Amino acid sequence: MRRVASVVSAVTALITIAACASAPPAKPAAARHAQSGEYLVFYAQGRHQEALDAVTRAGGSAVGEDGRLGYLVAAGGRDGFAEKLGTNQAIVGVSSDRRAIGFATDHRAEPTTDHRAGPAAARRTGFGAFPDASALAKGSSGEPLAGRQWDMRMIGADRAHAKAPGNKKVLVGVLDTGVDGKHPDIAPNFNRELSRNFVTDRPKDEKGKTLDGPCEAAGCKDPVDVDDDGHGTHVASTIASPINGVGIAGVAPGVQIVNIRAGQDSGFFFLKPSLDALTYAADIGVDVVNMSYYVDPWLFNCPDNKSDTRKEQLEQQAIITGMQRAIDYARKKNVTIISALGNGSTDLGRPETDSVSPGYPKGQEKERKVDNSCINVPAESDGVISVSAVGPSGRKAVYSDYGIEQTDLAAPGGDVLDGKGTDVGRSILAAAPEHVLRATGRIDASGNPKGVDVVRDCHKRPCSYYQYLDGTSMAAPHATGVAAILISRFGKPGPGGLTLAPDTVEKLLYQTADEKPCPTPRAFVYKSYGQSETHQCEGGESRNGFYGHGIVDAWKAATSKP
């Protein structure tokens, strides 16, 4: 999530570690000047009219607005419009509504590196054979693929299922690339009625290069039960795959999943859809949302970095301000917000350089110096619970970001390097859309997996598919599932079903987590592929930069007293 730089793992050869009502509709494009663009213009509290006047004086016009979050949607010229607005004290941020801002965060099993790969260099490896589904099922209890779920055993979710599987009145919002609501191991818990898609697919980017590819649906608007990337489906499955004799079980197999799509097919996340998705979650009574991505084009958002143009500074100010307002709005409506910490192997309290921003359109990246005044959004936004990733041994994953100020909790995210050699079985297994696996060449024409990263379960028909992924994107949904268990147990009747104040959920998550101290020595050295890097862990057992308040514990969440 958030580099959520992604960790992209090619099991066949390559591993790259990187790992509401919306605003009124804008006027038709045909009615605007060819050289105009749309902007999100955030204004200071109580200065709405001044902002409208500023837009007019800058030569633009307001075509929409969202009073809940304090911004206008304005049409204006592409050259100098944002800078003119930025001279007015009523304006606190201006962002181009480019509809292509952000990245999904994962360590994904694919044959080739994709645009979400993080700053770490690509590393080559191979994986040994892994038992097939039927072989593992013979020696395990629970769902057919339970034997592969070391992550659930680590946090006691396998035991918690019988005690506190989660309540159907609890709504979990997945803000991601979509959710395959027809997947056999998601469909029973998928709430299609409440699900929404705030994204319109874009075949090409602003430079004419392929972005999402050809549109699959009329109007380039995918149905609410479709995920053409797979990232969101994996997240949803980890949270709440049901106990139904199919594949795996999620952390909270009894709760409902609501797809609130904010990401493109290509994995980019835009500011406007992120704002719309989060406010929608708040307005319909969602209890907890999972955000395994960062909003950008900026990995680190700096309000006044000297190496950035004035327009770039205003855009970063808009991202910081807009997302914080959406987070505050959601929390006031009792939405707990959980985010992946990021996969850049970086101490977020001491960032030094950012060479991947601005990440959209491709080719705009530049190297700039950054410091702790620059933040990753939403991981470092106020009111967000941010989660680092651990491997099967419990050590912080090599790719996971960390930081004494930034890490709130830790959870299984997978780490193929956590042990001797490499092994895909150390990654996180969860549901994958069959059509995506076919499109990416991970299964053949007959439906047979073409690598050990993909697993097919045919205990019941139709067969269902699963994929191993690594990343803080995979860690965050474990924490989200545990939060759903706590809300199921201690929530009170409210909008959407049950409700529990985010401060209370946070307190309970921390109380039930398994405290884990920094390693000895604190300067932990990771060695792989003939290279080494050192991560410095700060803090004590009850709170430190690697594990925060500890590794989430579903069993304690299911059995502890408030």
Long-range contacts (C-beta under 8 A, 24 or more apart in sequence): 1-103, 1-104, 1-105, 1-291, 1-292, 1-293, 1-294, 1-339, 1-340, 1-341, 1-342, 1-343, 1-379, 1-471, 1-472, 1-473, 1-476, 2-103, 2-105, 2-292, 2-293, 2-294, 2-339, 2-340, 2-341, 2-342, 2-343, 2-376, 2-377, 2-378, 2-379, 2-401, 2-472, 3-103, 3-105, 3-118, 3-119, 3-294, 3-299, 3-342, 3-343, 3-344, 3-356, 3-376, 3-401, 4-103, 4-104, 4-105, 4-292, 4-293, 4-294, 4-340, 4-341, 4-342, 4-343, 4-344, 4-376, 4-379, 4-472, 4-473, 5-103, 5-105, 5-116, 5-117, 5-118, 5-119, 5-120, 5-299, 5-342, 5-343, 5-344, 5-356, 6-103, 6-104, 6-105, 6-106, 6-107, 6-108, 6-114, 6-116, 6-117, 6-118, 6-267, 6-343, 6-471, 6-473, 7-105, 7-106, 7-107, 7-108, 7-118, 7-343, 7-399, 7-470, 7-471, 8-106, 8-107, 8-108, 8-110, 8-113, 8-114, 8-116, 8-117, 9-107, 9-108, 9-109, 9-110, 9-416, 9-427, 9-453, 9-469, 9-470, 10-109, 10-110, 10-111, 10-112, 10-113, 11-109, 11-127, 11-424, 11-451, 11-452, 11-453, 11-468, 12-111, 12-451, 13-111, 13-124, 13-125, 13-126, 14-111, 14-112, 14-113, 14-122, 14-123, 14-124, 14-125, 15-107, 15-122, 15-123, 15-124, 15-125, 15-416, 15-422, 16-113, 16-117, 16-118, 16-120, 16-121, 16-122, 16-123, 17-107, 17-118, 17-120, 17-123, 17-343, 17-345, 17-398, 17-399, 18-107, 18-116, 18-117, 18-118, 18-119, 18-120, 18-343, 18-344, 18-399, 19-105, 19-106, 19-107, 19-118, 19-343, 19-389, 19-397, 19-399, 19-400, 19-413, 19-470, 19-471, 19-472, 19-473, 20-68, 20-276, 20-279, 20-280, 20-281, 20-282, 20-283, 21-283, 22-66, 22-198, 22-272, 22-275, 22-276, 22-279, 22-280, 23-64, 23-65, 23-66, 23-71, 23-73, 23-276, 24-63, 24-64, 24-65, 24-73, 25-64, 26-63, 26-64, 26-73, 26-75, 27-63, 27-75, 32-75, 33-77, 35-77, 35-78, 35-79, 36-60, 36-75, 36-76, 36-77, 36-78, 37-75, 37-76, 37-77, 37-78, 37-81, 37-96, 37-97, 38-63, 38-73, 38-74, 38-75, 38-96, 38-97, 39-73, 39-74, 39-75, 39-76, 39-81, 39-82, 39-85, 39-94, 39-95, 39-96, 39-97, 40-71, 40-72, 40-73, 40-93, 40-94, 40-95, 40-97, 40-271, 40-272, 40-318, 40-322, 41-71, 41-72, 41-73, 41-74, 41-85, 41-91, 41-93, 41-94, 42-69, 42-70, 42-71, 42-91, 42-92, 42-93, 42-94, 42-317, 42-318, 42-321, 42-322, 42-325, 43-70, 43-71, 43-72, 43-90, 43-91, 43-92, 44-70, 44-89, 44-90, 44-91, 44-92, 45-70, 47-90, 50-88, 50-90, 51-88, 51-90, 51-91, 54-85, 54-88, 54-90, 54-91, 55-85, 57-84, 58-84, 58-85, 59-84, 60-85, 66-275, 66-279, 68-279, 68-329, 69-275, 69-279, 69-322, 69-325, 69-326, 69-329, 70-325, 71-322, 73-97, 82-310, 82-311, 82-314, 82-315, 83-310, 83-311, 83-314, 85-314, 86-310, 86-311, 86-313, 86-314, 92-317, 92-318, 92-321, 93-314, 93-315, 93-317, 93-318, 93-319, 93-320, 93-321, 93-322, 94-311, 94-314, 94-315, 94-317, 94-318, 95-271, 95-314, 95-315, 95-318, 95-319, 95-322, 96-315, 97-270, 97-271, 97-272, 98-206, 98-270, 98-360, 99-200, 99-202, 99-270, 99-272, 99-273, 100-202, 100-205, 100-206, 100-211, 100-264, 100-268, 100-270, 100-297, 100-360, 100-361, 101-268, 101-269, 101-270, 101-271, 101-295, 101-296, 101-297, 101-319, 101-360, 102-263, 102-268, 102-269, 102-270, 102-271, 102-274, 102-293, 102-294, 102-295, 102-296, 102-297, 103-267, 103-268, 103-269, 103-293, 103-294, 103-296, 103-359, 104-176, 104-177, 104-229, 104-231, 104-263, 104-267, 104-269, 104-292, 104-293, 104-473, 105-292, 105-293, 105-294, 105-340, 105-342, 105-343, 105-471, 105-472, 105-473, 106-231, 106-234, 106-292, 106-343, 106-469, 106-470, 106-471, 106-473, 106-474, 107-343, 107-399, 107-414, 107-416, 107-427, 107-469, 107-470, 107-471, 107-474, 108-230, 108-231, 108-467, 108-469, 108-471, 109-424, 109-427, 109-442, 109-451, 109-453, 109-454, 109-467, 109-468, 109-469, 110-440, 110-442, 111-440, 111-441, 114-267, 115-266, 115-267, 115-359, 115-362, 116-267, 118-343, 118-344, 118-345, 118-356, 118-399, 119-344, 119-345, 119-355, 119-356, 120-344, 120-345, 120-399, 123-528, 123-529, 123-531, 124-529, 125-416, 125-422, 125-529, 126-422, 127-416, 127-422, 127-423, 127-424, 127-452, 127-453, 128-421, 128-423, 129-452, 130-423, 130-424, 130-425, 130-452, 132-455, 133-455, 133-456, 133-457, 133-459, 137-459, 142-243, 142-249, 143-241, 143-243, 143-244, 143-245, 143-246, 143-247, 143-248, 143-249, 144-245, 144-246, 144-247, 144-457, 144-459, 145-247, 145-248, 145-429, 145-455, 145-457, 145-466, 146-248, 146-249, 148-248, 148-425, 148-429, 148-455, 149-248, 149-249, 149-429, 150-392, 150-412, 150-425, 150-426, 151-238, 151-412, 151-414, 151-428, 151-478, 152-248, 152-249, 152-251, 152-554, 154-390, 154-392, 154-394, 154-412, 154-551, 155-251, 155-411, 155-412, 155-478, 155-482, 155-551, 155-552, 155-553, 155-554, 155-555, 156-553, 156-554, 156-555, 156-556, 156-558, 157-249, 157-250, 157-251, 157-478, 157-481, 157-482, 157-554, 157-555, 158-249, 159-554, 159-555, 159-558, 160-251, 160-485, 160-554, 160-555, 160-557, 160-558, 160-559, 161-243, 161-249, 161-253, 163-555, 163-558, 163-559, 164-485, 164-488, 164-489, 164-557, 164-558, 164-559, 165-243, 165-252, 165-253, 165-254, 166-240, 166-252, 166-253, 166-254, 166-255, 166-481, 166-484, 166-485, 166-488, 167-254, 167-255, 167-487, 167-488, 167-491, 167-497, 167-498, 168-254, 168-255, 168-256, 168-497, 169-488, 169-491, 169-496, 169-497, 169-498, 170-252, 170-255, 170-256, 170-287, 170-288, 170-484, 170-487, 170-488, 170-491, 170-497, 170-498, 171-255, 171-256, 171-258, 171-284, 171-285, 171-286, 171-287, 171-496, 171-497, 172-239, 172-240, 172-252, 172-255, 172-256, 172-257, 172-258, 172-286, 172-287, 172-288, 172-289, 172-290, 172-480, 172-481, 172-484, 173-258, 173-260, 173-277, 173-281, 173-286, 173-288, 173-289, 173-290, 173-335, 174-232, 174-235, 174-236, 174-239, 174-257, 174-258, 174-259, 174-260, 174-289, 174-290, 175-260, 175-261, 175-262, 175-263, 175-274, 175-277, 175-278, 175-281, 175-289, 175-290, 175-291, 175-293, 176-227, 176-231, 176-232, 176-235, 176-236, 176-259, 176-261, 176-262, 176-263, 176-290, 176-291, 176-292, 176-293, 177-227, 177-228, 177-229, 177-230, 177-231, 177-232, 177-261, 177-263, 177-264, 177-265, 177-267, 178-222, 178-224, 178-226, 178-227, 178-228, 178-229, 178-232, 178-233, 178-259, 178-261, 178-263, 179-225, 179-227, 179-232, 179-233, 179-236, 179-257, 179-259, 179-261, 180-225, 180-226, 180-227, 180-230, 180-233, 180-431, 180-433, 181-224, 181-225, 181-226, 181-259, 182-225, 183-233, 183-237, 183-431, 183-433, 183-464, 184-244, 184-246, 184-247, 184-460, 184-462, 184-464, 185-237, 185-241, 185-242, 185-244, 185-246, 185-247, 185-248, 185-431, 185-464, 185-466, 186-233, 186-236, 186-237, 186-240, 186-241, 186-257, 186-431, 188-242, 188-244, 189-240, 189-241, 189-242, 189-253, 189-254, 189-255, 189-256, 189-257, 190-225, 190-236, 190-256, 190-257, 190-259, 191-256, 191-257, 191-258, 192-224, 192-225, 194-258, 194-284, 195-224, 195-225, 195-258, 195-259, 195-260, 195-261, 196-224, 196-259, 196-260, 196-261, 196-277, 196-280, 197-221, 197-222, 197-223, 197-224, 197-259, 197-261, 198-260, 198-261, 198-262, 198-272, 198-273, 198-276, 198-277, 198-280, 199-261, 199-262, 199-263, 199-264, 199-270, 199-273, 201-264, 201-265, 202-264, 205-360, 205-361, 205-362, 206-361, 207-361, 207-362, 207-363, 209-361, 209-362, 211-264, 211-266, 211-268, 212-264, 212-265, 212-266, 213-265, 213-266, 222-261, 222-265, 224-259, 224-261, 225-259, 227-259, 227-433, 227-436, 228-265, 228-433, 228-435, 228-436, 229-263, 229-265, 229-266, 229-267, 229-436, 230-432, 230-433, 230-436, 230-437, 230-467, 231-263, 231-267, 231-292, 231-473, 232-259, 232-261, 232-263, 233-430, 233-431, 233-432, 233-433, 234-428, 234-430, 234-431, 234-432, 234-467, 234-469, 234-473, 234-474, 235-290, 235-292, 235-430, 235-473, 235-474, 235-476, 235-477, 236-431, 236-477, 237-430, 237-431, 237-466, 238-428, 238-430, 238-474, 238-477, 238-478, 238-481, 239-290, 239-477, 239-480, 239-481, 239-484, 240-481, 240-484, 241-430, 241-431, 245-459, 245-460, 246-457, 246-459, 246-460, 246-464, 247-431, 247-457, 247-464, 247-466, 248-429, 248-430, 248-431, 248-466, 250-430, 250-481, 251-477, 251-478, 251-480, 251-481, 251-482, 251-484, 251-485, 251-554, 252-481, 252-482, 252-484, 252-485, 252-488, 252-554, 254-488, 255-484, 255-488, 258-284, 258-286, 260-286, 260-289, 262-293, 263-293, 268-360, 269-293, 269-294, 269-295, 269-296, 270-295, 271-295, 271-318, 271-319, 271-322, 271-323, 274-323, 274-326, 275-322, 275-323, 275-326, 278-323, 278-326, 278-327, 278-329, 278-330, 278-335, 278-337, 279-326, 279-329, 279-330, 281-330, 281-335, 282-329, 282-330, 282-332, 282-333, 282-335, 283-333, 284-495, 284-496, 285-333, 285-494, 285-495, 285-496, 285-497, 285-499, 286-335, 286-496, 287-334, 287-335, 287-336, 287-483, 287-484, 287-487, 287-491, 287-496, 287-497, 287-498, 287-499, 287-500, 288-335, 288-336, 288-337, 288-338, 288-480, 288-483, 288-484, 288-487, 288-505, 289-330, 289-335, 289-336, 289-337, 289-338, 289-480, 290-338, 290-339, 290-476, 290-477, 290-480, 291-337, 291-338, 291-339, 291-340, 291-378, 291-384, 291-476, 292-339, 292-340, 292-471, 292-472, 292-473, 292-474, 292-476, 292-477, 293-340, 293-473, 294-342, 294-376, 294-377, 294-378, 294-379, 295-319, 295-323, 295-377, 295-378, 296-357, 296-358, 296-359, 296-360, 296-377, 297-357, 297-358, 297-359, 297-360, 297-364, 298-354, 298-357, 298-358, 298-359, 299-344, 299-354, 299-356, 299-357, 299-359, 299-376, 300-351, 300-354, 300-357, 300-370, 300-374, 300-375, 300-376, 301-374, 301-375, 301-376, 301-377, 302-370, 302-373, 302-374, 303-373, 305-368, 305-369, 305-370, 305-374, 307-366, 307-368, 307-369, 308-368, 312-358, 319-377, 320-375, 320-377, 320-381, 323-377, 323-378, 323-381, 324-381, 324-382, 327-378, 327-381, 327-382, 327-383, 327-384, 328-382, 328-383, 331-383, 331-502, 333-495, 334-494, 334-495, 334-499, 334-500, 334-501, 334-502, 335-502, 336-385, 336-483, 336-487, 336-500, 336-502, 336-505, 336-506, 337-378, 337-383, 337-384, 337-385, 337-502, 338-384, 338-385, 338-386, 338-387, 338-476, 338-479, 338-480, 338-483, 339-378, 339-379, 339-384, 339-385, 339-386, 339-387, 339-476, 340-379, 340-386, 340-387, 340-389, 340-471, 340-472, 340-473, 340-475, 340-476, 341-379, 341-386, 341-387, 341-388, 341-389, 341-400, 341-401, 341-402, 341-406, 341-407, 341-472, 341-475, 341-476, 342-376, 342-379, 342-400, 342-401, 342-472, 343-389, 343-399, 343-400, 343-401, 343-471, 343-472, 343-473, 344-399, 344-401, 345-398, 345-399, 345-400, 345-401, 345-533, 345-535, 346-401, 346-402, 347-401, 347-402, 347-403, 347-535, 347-536, 347-545, 348-376, 348-379, 348-380, 348-401, 348-402, 348-403, 348-405, 348-406, 349-403, 349-404, 349-405, 349-406, 349-545, 350-403, 376-401, 379-406, 380-406, 383-502, 385-409, 385-479, 385-483, 385-506, 385-509, 386-548, 387-411, 387-472, 387-475, 387-476, 387-478, 387-479, 387-548, 387-552, 388-413, 388-472, 388-475, 388-546, 388-547, 388-548, 389-413, 389-414, 389-415, 389-470, 389-471, 389-472, 389-474, 389-475, 390-415, 390-475, 390-547, 390-551, 391-415, 391-417, 391-418, 391-419, 391-426, 392-418, 392-419, 392-426, 393-418, 393-419, 394-516, 394-551, 395-519, 395-524, 396-524, 396-535, 396-537, 396-546, 396-547, 397-470, 397-472, 398-526, 398-528, 398-533, 399-470, 399-471, 399-472, 400-472, 400-475, 401-472, 402-535, 402-537, 402-545, 402-546, 403-545, 404-538, 404-539, 404-543, 404-544, 404-545, 406-545, 407-544, 407-545, 407-546, 407-547, 407-548, 408-506, 408-510, 408-548, 408-549, 409-479, 409-509, 409-510, 409-513, 409-547, 409-548, 409-549, 409-550, 409-551, 409-552, 410-475, 410-513, 410-516, 410-546, 410-547, 410-548, 410-550, 410-551, 410-552, 411-475, 411-476, 411-478, 411-479, 411-551, 411-552, 412-474, 412-475, 412-478, 412-551, 413-470, 413-471, 413-472, 413-473, 413-474, 413-475, 413-478, 414-468, 414-469, 414-470, 414-471, 414-474, 415-470, 416-470, 417-526, 417-528, 424-452, 424-453, 424-468, 425-468, 427-453, 427-468, 427-469, 427-470, 427-474, 428-468, 428-469, 428-470, 428-474, 429-455, 429-466, 429-467, 429-468, 430-466, 430-467, 430-469, 430-474, 431-464, 431-465, 431-466, 431-467, 432-465, 432-466, 432-467, 433-465, 434-464, 434-465, 437-465, 437-467, 442-467, 478-552, 479-509, 479-552, 481-554, 482-509, 482-512, 482-552, 482-553, 482-554, 482-557, 483-509, 485-554, 485-557, 485-558, 486-512, 486-557, 489-557, 489-558, 490-562, 508-557, 508-560, 508-562, 509-549, 509-552, 509-557, 510-549, 510-550, 511-560, 512-552, 512-553, 512-556, 512-557, 512-560, 513-548, 513-549, 513-550, 513-551, 513-552, 513-553, 513-556, 514-550, 514-551, 514-552, 514-553, 514-556, 515-541, 515-542, 515-547, 515-549, 515-550, 516-541, 516-544, 516-546, 516-547, 516-550, 516-551, 517-541, 517-544, 518-544, 518-545, 518-546, 519-546
